[in-house]
Structure formats: structure tokens, C-alpha cells
Amino acid sequence: MHGSQTDLGTLLHAWRDRLSPVDVGFPLDPSRRTSGLRREELASLAGLSVDYVVRLEQGRATRPSSQVAAALARALQLTDAERDHLFVVAGLLPPSPREVPAHIPPGVQRLIARLGEVPLAVFTASWDLVTWSPLWAALQGEPGPKGRGRNLIRALFSGDTLDEGEQPIVVRSGSRTGFEASLVADLRRVHGRYPADDRVRALVTDLLESSERFRELWESGVVGEHQSERKVVRTDLAGDIELDCDVLSVAGSDLRIVVYTAATGSEAAEKLDFLRVAAGAAVGAS
């Protein structure tokens, strides 16, 4: 498939111009002259260099990867149809409906931007981390590089040797064993729903080879859906914080929004406020 790089640059510029900075979580600035996103803001949201965004818009970058196209589509809050058109114009095959969706719809993106004051993250159906709020990173630690470190199930079972007391997250309403079993049963459901997804097959294959505990749970054949539950998150700055952890499903996209909350005025809420201030100070210092 071949697209026009000039068309790609024109589209990116037009989509950037129409997007309100407030809708992506940037503070309202009355003195701002630009109505849409600046190139450096788009680059930051998509995890790209400003120079590369400039080259894309000017038609000097000839072949963005599917990962870059997907990142741009999320950052620009494109609809599914616009995302597919971006792929076509960039000379790429659009994502198949037989694969686990990773695109976040515009309405969900706006919701996430407005809920940025709580620890929140968005995962695909197979528990790949897609995006997260600053307070999520302050609570759980900044997610690692793209790839292996950003799948919840892979991270959970790569820590097979950790004792219960060493785990960064403790499930309050049940044991770690129950938490593991719930996620594996959920993954089996997703594996059956998206049999053509290479990443899901690779994840299952790798864990069957590397984790005896995962293999035991997988071979049990249990199928289910992971549910919300209360958790204790262990942090270096604020100590243990007991929080409600809710998993919200996005209809039509199979995305999971995971949100941690605490009752107003509680000790947990005070600790979250402390982490929020500490995270803001760290960003200001950097």
C-alpha cells in the first residue's frame, strides 16, 4: 500500500490544529495564541522527537512505523475511521479487527484528561499498558520501556521468586494466588476472542516456557473476567496505601481503565495528595 507523504503531513497538521490542549490534559492558558496543539506538545504526547514530527509534517519522513502511526492516532484523538485512514495514507495496513484493540477513542481520551488527578491507567484487553496519569506513575513507579515491561501479566509472573511480603501491590480482598488466577483466566478469555493476535500468542507462549506458576494456572483451563478489588500499594515515599481499585471496561474497544481512589478525608487520600505534590515538585525540578 502506498500513501502520499504530502497528504500525511497535511492531515497531521490539520488534526493537530483542531485538537484543544485542554482535551489532552494541558492547563488552560488564556495568553496562548495557538488554538490547537503545538508540534512539541504532539511529540511529547506521542513519545516522538519534535524533529521527527516536523519531518513527518513536511513530508521528509517517508515511512512511519505502525507503532508510530498508532501513537500519533492516540495523541491526536482520532476516531477509528481516521486512525485507519492515517495508516493507509502512511502506506500501512490498518489494525485488523481480529487483533486486540489498542486505540483509545476520543471521548475516553477526554475523560482520562479530566480524571488526571487520580491514579489511572488504560490497558488493552490483554493487559498491555497504553497510557497512564502522572499520579499513577507516582504511585506505582514510572513504567519501563515499551515492550516486555509494560504488560501487567508478564510483569506479574516475571516476579515469581518474590515473597508475598515483597510484592509492591497486595490484594486486600484475597490472596496473591487468587489475583494471579483471575488474570490468567481473563487472558484465556482474550486468547479465545482474538486467536489471530500474534502478541497474545507470543505472550502465552513465553509465559508457558518461563513461569511454572503461569503454566499451572493456564493448564487448569479456567476462563473468566478479572474483577475490581481493594488493594494495598506499597510506596517508598508514603508507605502502604489502601485503595479501591476499579476496572472499567470501554464498550466496543475492549480497553480497561484501571482507577485507584480513596474516600475524601481518609488517610489514604492524604497520602495520595502527598504523592501528587511530590510528583509535581519532581517534574518542576527536572
Secondary structure as a PSIPRED ss2 file (coil, helix, strand):
# PSIPRED VFORMAT (PSIPRED V4.0)

   1 M C   1.000  0.000  0.000
   2 H C   1.000  0.000  0.000
   3 G C   1.000  0.000  0.000
   4 S C   1.000  0.000  0.000
   5 Q H   0.000  1.000  0.000
   6 T H   0.000  1.000  0.000
   7 D H   0.000  1.000  0.000
   8 L H   0.000  1.000  0.000
   9 G H   0.000  1.000  0.000
  10 T H   0.000  1.000  0.000
  11 L H   0.000  1.000  0.000
  12 L H   0.000  1.000  0.000
  13 H H   0.000  1.000  0.000
  14 A H   0.000  1.000  0.000
  15 W H   0.000  1.000  0.000
  16 R H   0.000  1.000  0.000
  17 D H   0.000  1.000  0.000
  18 R H   0.000  1.000  0.000
  19 L C   1.000  0.000  0.000
  20 S C   1.000  0.000  0.000
  21 P H   0.000  1.000  0.000
  22 V H   0.000  1.000  0.000
  23 D H   0.000  1.000  0.000
  24 V H   0.000  1.000  0.000
  25 G C   1.000  0.000  0.000
  26 F C   1.000  0.000  0.000
  27 P C   1.000  0.000  0.000
  28 L C   1.000  0.000  0.000
  29 D C   1.000  0.000  0.000
  30 P C   1.000  0.000  0.000
  31 S C   1.000  0.000  0.000
  32 R C   1.000  0.000  0.000
  33 R C   1.000  0.000  0.000
  34 T C   1.000  0.000  0.000
  35 S C   1.000  0.000  0.000
  36 G C   1.000  0.000  0.000
  37 L C   1.000  0.000  0.000
  38 R C   1.000  0.000  0.000
  39 R H   0.000  1.000  0.000
  40 E H   0.000  1.000  0.000
  41 E H   0.000  1.000  0.000
  42 L H   0.000  1.000  0.000
  43 A H   0.000  1.000  0.000
  44 S H   0.000  1.000  0.000
  45 L H   0.000  1.000  0.000
  46 A H   0.000  1.000  0.000
  47 G C   1.000  0.000  0.000
  48 L C   1.000  0.000  0.000
  49 S C   1.000  0.000  0.000
  50 V H   0.000  1.000  0.000
  51 D H   0.000  1.000  0.000
  52 Y H   0.000  1.000  0.000
  53 V H   0.000  1.000  0.000
  54 V H   0.000  1.000  0.000
  55 R H   0.000  1.000  0.000
  56 L H   0.000  1.000  0.000
  57 E H   0.000  1.000  0.000
  58 Q C   1.000  0.000  0.000
  59 G C   1.000  0.000  0.000
  60 R C   1.000  0.000  0.000
  61 A C   1.000  0.000  0.000
  62 T C   1.000  0.000  0.000
  63 R C   1.000  0.000  0.000
  64 P C   1.000  0.000  0.000
  65 S C   1.000  0.000  0.000
  66 S H   0.000  1.000  0.000
  67 Q H   0.000  1.000  0.000
  68 V H   0.000  1.000  0.000
  69 A H   0.000  1.000  0.000
  70 A H   0.000  1.000  0.000
  71 A H   0.000  1.000  0.000
  72 L H   0.000  1.000  0.000
  73 A H   0.000  1.000  0.000
  74 R H   0.000  1.000  0.000
  75 A H   0.000  1.000  0.000
  76 L C   1.000  0.000  0.000
  77 Q C   1.000  0.000  0.000
  78 L C   1.000  0.000  0.000
  79 T C   1.000  0.000  0.000
  80 D H   0.000  1.000  0.000
  81 A H   0.000  1.000  0.000
  82 E H   0.000  1.000  0.000
  83 R H   0.000  1.000  0.000
  84 D H   0.000  1.000  0.000
  85 H H   0.000  1.000  0.000
  86 L H   0.000  1.000  0.000
  87 F H   0.000  1.000  0.000
  88 V H   0.000  1.000  0.000
  89 V H   0.000  1.000  0.000
  90 A C   1.000  0.000  0.000
  91 G C   1.000  0.000  0.000
  92 L C   1.000  0.000  0.000
  93 L C   1.000  0.000  0.000
  94 P C   1.000  0.000  0.000
  95 P C   1.000  0.000  0.000
  96 S C   1.000  0.000  0.000
  97 P C   1.000  0.000  0.000
  98 R C   1.000  0.000  0.000
  99 E C   1.000  0.000  0.000
 100 V C   1.000  0.000  0.000
 101 P C   1.000  0.000  0.000
 102 A C   1.000  0.000  0.000
 103 H C   1.000  0.000  0.000
 104 I C   1.000  0.000  0.000
 105 P C   1.000  0.000  0.000
 106 P H   0.000  1.000  0.000
 107 G H   0.000  1.000  0.000
 108 V H   0.000  1.000  0.000
 109 Q H   0.000  1.000  0.000
 110 R H   0.000  1.000  0.000
 111 L H   0.000  1.000  0.000
 112 I H   0.000  1.000  0.000
 113 A H   0.000  1.000  0.000
 114 R H   0.000  1.000  0.000
 115 L C   1.000  0.000  0.000
 116 G C   1.000  0.000  0.000
 117 E C   1.000  0.000  0.000
 118 V C   1.000  0.000  0.000
 119 P C   1.000  0.000  0.000
 120 L E   0.000  0.000  1.000
 121 A E   0.000  0.000  1.000
 122 V E   0.000  0.000  1.000
 123 F E   0.000  0.000  1.000
 124 T C   1.000  0.000  0.000
 125 A C   1.000  0.000  0.000
 126 S C   1.000  0.000  0.000
 127 W C   1.000  0.000  0.000
 128 D E   0.000  0.000  1.000
 129 L E   0.000  0.000  1.000
 130 V E   0.000  0.000  1.000
 131 T E   0.000  0.000  1.000
 132 W E   0.000  0.000  1.000
 133 S C   1.000  0.000  0.000
 134 P H   0.000  1.000  0.000
 135 L H   0.000  1.000  0.000
 136 W H   0.000  1.000  0.000
 137 A H   0.000  1.000  0.000
 138 A H   0.000  1.000  0.000
 139 L H   0.000  1.000  0.000
 140 Q H   0.000  1.000  0.000
 141 G C   1.000  0.000  0.000
 142 E C   1.000  0.000  0.000
 143 P C   1.000  0.000  0.000
 144 G C   1.000  0.000  0.000
 145 P C   1.000  0.000  0.000
 146 K C   1.000  0.000  0.000
 147 G C   1.000  0.000  0.000
 148 R H   0.000  1.000  0.000
 149 G H   0.000  1.000  0.000
 150 R H   0.000  1.000  0.000
 151 N E   0.000  0.000  1.000
 152 L H   0.000  1.000  0.000
 153 I H   0.000  1.000  0.000
 154 R H   0.000  1.000  0.000
 155 A H   0.000  1.000  0.000
 156 L H   0.000  1.000  0.000
 157 F H   0.000  1.000  0.000
 158 S H   0.000  1.000  0.000
 159 G C   1.000  0.000  0.000
 160 D C   1.000  0.000  0.000
 161 T C   1.000  0.000  0.000
 162 L C   1.000  0.000  0.000
 163 D C   1.000  0.000  0.000
 164 E H   0.000  1.000  0.000
 165 G H   0.000  1.000  0.000
 166 E H   0.000  1.000  0.000
 167 Q C   1.000  0.000  0.000
 168 P C   1.000  0.000  0.000
 169 I E   0.000  0.000  1.000
 170 V E   0.000  0.000  1.000
 171 V E   0.000  0.000  1.000
 172 R C   1.000  0.000  0.000
 173 S C   1.000  0.000  0.000
 174 G C   1.000  0.000  0.000
 175 S C   1.000  0.000  0.000
 176 R H   0.000  1.000  0.000
 177 T H   0.000  1.000  0.000
 178 G H   0.000  1.000  0.000
 179 F H   0.000  1.000  0.000
 180 E H   0.000  1.000  0.000
 181 A H   0.000  1.000  0.000
 182 S H   0.000  1.000  0.000
 183 L H   0.000  1.000  0.000
 184 V H   0.000  1.000  0.000
 185 A H   0.000  1.000  0.000
 186 D H   0.000  1.000  0.000
 187 L H   0.000  1.000  0.000
 188 R H   0.000  1.000  0.000
 189 R H   0.000  1.000  0.000
 190 V H   0.000  1.000  0.000
 191 H H   0.000  1.000  0.000
 192 G H   0.000  1.000  0.000
 193 R H   0.000  1.000  0.000
 194 Y C   1.000  0.000  0.000
 195 P C   1.000  0.000  0.000
 196 A C   1.000  0.000  0.000
 197 D C   1.000  0.000  0.000
 198 D H   0.000  1.000  0.000
 199 R H   0.000  1.000  0.000
 200 V H   0.000  1.000  0.000
 201 R H   0.000  1.000  0.000
 202 A H   0.000  1.000  0.000
 203 L H   0.000  1.000  0.000
 204 V H   0.000  1.000  0.000
 205 T H   0.000  1.000  0.000
 206 D H   0.000  1.000  0.000
 207 L H   0.000  1.000  0.000
 208 L H   0.000  1.000  0.000
 209 E H   0.000  1.000  0.000
 210 S H   0.000  1.000  0.000
 211 S C   1.000  0.000  0.000
 212 E H   0.000  1.000  0.000
 213 R H   0.000  1.000  0.000
 214 F H   0.000  1.000  0.000
 215 R H   0.000  1.000  0.000
 216 E H   0.000  1.000  0.000
 217 L H   0.000  1.000  0.000
 218 W H   0.000  1.000  0.000
 219 E H   0.000  1.000  0.000
 220 S C   1.000  0.000  0.000
 221 G C   1.000  0.000  0.000
 222 V C   1.000  0.000  0.000
 223 V C   1.000  0.000  0.000
 224 G C   1.000  0.000  0.000
 225 E C   1.000  0.000  0.000
 226 H C   1.000  0.000  0.000
 227 Q C   1.000  0.000  0.000
 228 S C   1.000  0.000  0.000
 229 E E   0.000  0.000  1.000
 230 R E   0.000  0.000  1.000
 231 K E   0.000  0.000  1.000
 232 V E   0.000  0.000  1.000
 233 V E   0.000  0.000  1.000
 234 R E   0.000  0.000  1.000
 235 T E   0.000  0.000  1.000
 236 D C   1.000  0.000  0.000
 237 L C   1.000  0.000  0.000
 238 A C   1.000  0.000  0.000
 239 G E   0.000  0.000  1.000
 240 D E   0.000  0.000  1.000
 241 I E   0.000  0.000  1.000
 242 E E   0.000  0.000  1.000
 243 L E   0.000  0.000  1.000
 244 D E   0.000  0.000  1.000
 245 C E   0.000  0.000  1.000
 246 D E   0.000  0.000  1.000
 247 V E   0.000  0.000  1.000
 248 L E   0.000  0.000  1.000
 249 S E   0.000  0.000  1.000
 250 V E   0.000  0.000  1.000
 251 A C   1.000  0.000  0.000
 252 G C   1.000  0.000  0.000
 253 S C   1.000  0.000  0.000
 254 D C   1.000  0.000  0.000
 255 L E   0.000  0.000  1.000
 256 R E   0.000  0.000  1.000
 257 I E   0.000  0.000  1.000
 258 V E   0.000  0.000  1.000
 259 V E   0.000  0.000  1.000
 260 Y E   0.000  0.000  1.000
 261 T E   0.000  0.000  1.000
 262 A C   1.000  0.000  0.000
 263 A C   1.000  0.000  0.000
 264 T C   1.000  0.000  0.000
 265 G C   1.000  0.000  0.000
 266 S C   1.000  0.000  0.000
 267 E H   0.000  1.000  0.000
 268 A H   0.000  1.000  0.000
 269 A H   0.000  1.000  0.000
 270 E H   0.000  1.000  0.000
 271 K H   0.000  1.000  0.000
 272 L H   0.000  1.000  0.000
 273 D H   0.000  1.000  0.000
 274 F H   0.000  1.000  0.000
 275 L H   0.000  1.000  0.000
 276 R H   0.000  1.000  0.000
 277 V H   0.000  1.000  0.000
 278 A H   0.000  1.000  0.000
 279 A H   0.000  1.000  0.000
 280 G H   0.000  1.000  0.000
 281 A H   0.000  1.000  0.000
 282 A H   0.000  1.000  0.000
 283 V H   0.000  1.000  0.000
 284 G H   0.000  1.000  0.000
 285 A H   0.000  1.000  0.000
 286 S C   1.000  0.000  0.000
